[in-house]
Amino acid sequence: MSGYLTKQQNIAVTGVDNLIIRSLLDLQQFSDPSGDAERIGISSAMWPLFGMLWPSGAHLAARLALRPVLATERILEIGCGLALASLVGHRRGADVTASDCHPLTSAFLDENLRLNDLPPMKYLHGNWSVPELEGTLEDTAGRSIVNGRYDLIMGSDLLYERDANASLAAFIGLHASPEAEVWIVDPDRGNRAAFNRQMGDRGFQMREERLDRVAFDDTAAYKGRLLVYRFNEV
């Protein structure tokens, strides 16, 4: 992993053994010598965000650690970053697929699987800002992209920018099974109301739970909520 500095942390999540997570040292790290990130619209300011551990991701991982593992259930994490929640589900034996659009996410995931002596886990390229046709298996760069439908779609801190085209809601609707549940952990971003409307336009009904407690460590209290969506029953 040349071109940037990293660190390792021992992360405790109730219900599973501690996880060793390699992340970027800080938000000043940037290395895109071949321009892979720039080509898919990731700016130098946004580039390091995938490689940090965030409180919202910790809440998502903690919630997944409490979910019963069902052999027939397919789980998809979108915008996974360091994929803490996916790693928790994978360690528990769930059928989890992690996905992100950052070109280095897969390499960090492989490294964190190795550090924790975990077997390989499924990873797919997922970029909801680029419309994808159902049934397509690769993007124009030859990367295997998210396909099929899932019983749980989850993500954390995804509503950080205005999505006038409702691309995220459309992506979720495309990949949600008829009985799917969708979990979004959101630190009270201002785009939440618009996203709720966009999900409602696609037939989803929402309930929410407040998340008001410390996440990760004792440095700061967390203010946010878990948004849970299911298709409206007819």
C-alpha positions as CSV (number, residue, x, y, z in Angstrom):
1,M,0.0,0.0,0.0
2,S,2.4,2.7,-1.2
3,G,1.7,6.4,-1.5
4,Y,0.0,6.9,1.9
5,L,0.3,6.2,5.6
6,T,-1.9,3.8,7.5
7,K,-2.6,2.8,11.1
8,Q,-4.2,-0.3,12.8
9,Q,-6.9,-0.2,15.4
10,N,-8.4,-2.9,17.6
11,I,-12.2,-2.4,17.3
12,A,-14.6,-3.8,19.8
13,V,-18.1,-4.6,18.6
14,T,-20.4,-6.3,21.1
15,G,-21.4,-9.8,20.0
16,V,-18.3,-10.6,17.9
17,D,-14.6,-11.0,18.5
18,N,-12.6,-7.7,18.3
19,L,-11.6,-6.7,14.8
20,I,-8.2,-5.4,13.7
21,I,-8.8,-2.6,11.1
22,R,-6.2,-1.0,9.0
23,S,-7.2,2.5,8.0
24,L,-5.6,5.7,6.6
25,L,-3.6,7.6,9.2
26,D,-5.5,10.8,8.7
27,L,-7.5,12.9,6.2
28,Q,-4.4,14.3,4.6
29,Q,-3.6,11.1,2.8
30,F,-3.9,11.1,-1.0
31,S,-2.4,9.0,-3.8
32,D,-4.1,8.6,-7.2
33,P,-1.1,8.3,-9.5
34,S,-3.0,6.7,-12.3
35,G,-6.1,9.0,-12.0
36,D,-8.5,6.1,-11.2
37,A,-10.4,8.1,-8.6
38,E,-10.5,11.3,-10.7
39,R,-12.0,9.4,-13.6
40,I,-15.0,8.4,-11.6
41,G,-15.5,11.8,-10.0
42,I,-13.7,11.4,-6.6
43,S,-11.9,14.6,-5.8
44,S,-8.7,14.9,-3.8
45,A,-10.7,16.2,-0.8
46,M,-13.1,13.3,-1.0
47,W,-10.4,10.7,-1.7
48,P,-9.4,9.8,1.9
49,L,-12.9,9.5,3.3
50,F,-13.3,5.8,2.3
51,G,-10.3,4.9,4.4
52,M,-11.4,6.3,7.8
53,L,-13.5,4.7,10.5
54,W,-16.6,6.8,11.1
55,P,-19.0,6.7,14.1
56,S,-22.0,6.0,11.8
57,G,-20.2,2.9,10.5
58,A,-19.7,1.8,14.1
59,H,-23.4,2.1,14.8
60,L,-24.2,0.1,11.7
61,A,-21.8,-2.6,12.6
62,A,-23.2,-2.8,16.2
63,R,-26.7,-3.2,14.9
64,L,-25.7,-5.9,12.4
65,A,-24.0,-7.8,15.2
66,L,-27.4,-8.2,16.9
67,R,-29.2,-9.4,13.8
68,P,-29.9,-13.2,13.6
69,V,-27.9,-14.9,10.8
70,L,-30.2,-16.5,8.3
71,A,-28.7,-18.9,5.8
72,T,-31.0,-17.8,3.0
73,E,-30.5,-14.1,3.5
74,R,-28.3,-12.0,1.1
75,I,-26.9,-8.8,2.6
76,L,-25.4,-5.9,0.6
77,E,-23.4,-3.0,2.2
78,I,-23.3,0.1,-0.1
79,G,-20.7,2.8,0.2
80,C,-18.9,0.5,2.5
81,G,-15.6,2.3,2.9
82,L,-13.6,0.1,5.3
83,A,-16.6,-2.2,5.5
84,L,-16.7,-2.6,9.3
85,A,-20.3,-3.7,9.2
86,S,-19.7,-6.2,6.4
87,L,-16.7,-7.6,8.3
88,V,-18.9,-8.1,11.4
89,G,-21.5,-9.9,9.4
90,H,-18.9,-12.0,7.5
91,R,-17.3,-13.0,10.8
92,R,-20.7,-14.2,12.1
93,G,-21.3,-16.3,9.0
94,A,-23.7,-14.1,7.1
95,D,-23.8,-14.0,3.3
96,V,-22.5,-10.4,2.9
97,T,-21.4,-8.5,-0.2
98,A,-19.5,-5.2,0.4
99,S,-19.6,-2.5,-2.3
100,D,-18.1,0.9,-2.9
101,C,-16.9,3.0,-5.8
102,H,-13.5,3.9,-4.5
103,P,-10.7,2.2,-6.4
104,L,-8.8,1.2,-3.2
105,T,-11.7,-0.2,-1.2
106,S,-11.1,-3.7,-2.4
107,A,-7.4,-3.7,-1.4
108,F,-8.1,-2.4,2.1
109,L,-10.9,-5.0,2.5
110,D,-8.5,-7.8,1.5
111,E,-5.9,-6.5,4.0
112,N,-8.4,-6.4,6.8
113,L,-9.7,-9.9,6.0
114,R,-6.1,-11.1,6.2
115,L,-5.4,-9.2,9.5
116,N,-8.4,-11.0,11.1
117,D,-7.7,-14.4,9.6
118,L,-11.1,-14.3,7.8
119,P,-11.8,-16.1,4.5
120,P,-12.4,-14.1,1.3
121,M,-15.6,-12.0,1.2
122,K,-17.6,-10.9,-1.8
123,Y,-16.9,-7.4,-3.1
124,L,-18.5,-5.6,-6.0
125,H,-18.1,-2.1,-7.5
126,G,-21.1,0.0,-6.6
127,N,-21.5,3.6,-7.9
128,W,-25.1,4.8,-7.8
129,S,-24.2,8.1,-9.5
130,V,-23.8,6.2,-12.7
131,P,-27.0,4.6,-14.0
132,E,-26.7,0.9,-14.4
133,L,-29.0,-1.4,-16.4
134,E,-30.4,-4.4,-14.6
135,G,-28.6,-7.6,-15.7
136,T,-25.3,-5.8,-16.4
137,L,-22.3,-7.5,-14.7
138,E,-19.4,-5.2,-15.5
139,D,-18.9,-1.5,-16.0
140,T,-16.9,0.1,-18.8
141,A,-13.7,-0.5,-16.9
142,G,-14.3,-4.2,-16.6
143,R,-15.1,-4.1,-12.9
144,S,-17.8,-6.5,-11.5
145,I,-20.6,-4.3,-10.4
146,V,-23.5,-4.8,-7.9
147,N,-26.2,-7.0,-9.5
148,G,-29.2,-9.0,-8.4
149,R,-31.4,-8.4,-5.4
150,Y,-30.7,-8.5,-1.7
151,D,-32.7,-9.1,1.5
152,L,-30.9,-6.5,3.6
153,I,-29.3,-3.4,2.0
154,M,-27.3,-1.3,4.5
155,G,-25.1,1.8,4.6
156,S,-23.9,4.5,6.8
157,D,-23.5,8.3,6.3
158,L,-24.6,8.2,2.7
159,L,-26.7,11.3,2.6
160,Y,-23.8,13.8,2.7
161,E,-24.6,15.6,-0.6
162,R,-27.8,16.7,-2.4
163,D,-29.0,13.9,-4.8
164,A,-31.4,15.8,-7.1
165,N,-31.7,12.8,-9.4
166,A,-32.6,10.4,-6.6
167,S,-29.7,8.1,-7.8
168,L,-29.3,6.4,-4.4
169,A,-32.9,5.7,-3.9
170,A,-33.1,4.3,-7.5
171,F,-30.0,2.1,-6.9
172,I,-31.6,0.7,-3.7
173,G,-34.9,0.1,-5.4
174,L,-33.1,-1.8,-8.2
175,H,-31.4,-4.2,-5.8
176,A,-33.9,-4.6,-3.0
177,S,-35.9,-7.9,-3.0
178,P,-39.7,-7.6,-2.5
179,E,-39.3,-8.4,1.2
180,A,-36.1,-6.4,1.7
181,E,-35.2,-4.2,4.6
182,V,-33.0,-1.2,4.1
183,W,-30.9,0.3,6.9
184,I,-29.3,3.7,6.6
185,V,-27.4,5.2,9.6
186,D,-27.5,8.9,9.2
187,P,-25.8,11.5,11.5
188,D,-28.7,14.0,11.0
189,R,-27.6,15.2,7.6
190,G,-29.8,17.9,6.0
191,N,-30.6,15.7,3.0
192,R,-32.5,13.1,5.0
193,A,-36.0,14.6,4.3
194,A,-35.4,14.6,0.5
195,F,-34.1,11.0,0.6
196,N,-37.2,9.9,2.6
197,R,-39.4,11.4,-0.1
198,Q,-37.4,9.7,-2.9
199,M,-37.7,6.3,-1.2
200,G,-41.4,6.9,-0.6
201,D,-41.8,7.5,-4.4
202,R,-40.4,4.0,-4.9
203,G,-42.9,2.4,-2.6
204,F,-40.8,2.3,0.7
205,Q,-42.2,3.1,4.1
206,M,-39.8,4.4,6.7
207,R,-39.5,4.2,10.5
208,E,-36.6,5.6,12.4
209,E,-34.7,5.1,15.7
210,R,-32.7,7.8,17.5
211,L,-29.1,6.9,18.1
212,D,-27.9,9.1,20.9
213,R,-24.8,7.6,22.5
214,V,-21.0,7.5,22.3
215,A,-19.7,5.6,19.3
216,F,-16.2,4.0,19.0
217,D,-14.6,5.8,22.0
218,D,-15.3,8.4,24.7
219,T,-14.3,11.4,22.6
220,A,-17.7,12.6,21.5
221,A,-21.4,11.8,21.8
222,Y,-23.2,10.7,18.6
223,K,-26.3,12.4,17.3
224,G,-28.1,10.6,14.5
225,R,-30.7,8.0,13.6
226,L,-31.2,4.6,12.0
227,L,-33.6,4.8,9.1
228,V,-35.3,1.5,8.3
229,Y,-37.3,1.1,5.1
230,R,-39.5,-1.6,3.8
231,F,-41.8,-1.8,0.8
232,N,-45.4,-0.7,1.6
233,E,-47.7,-3.6,1.9
234,V,-50.5,-3.5,-0.6
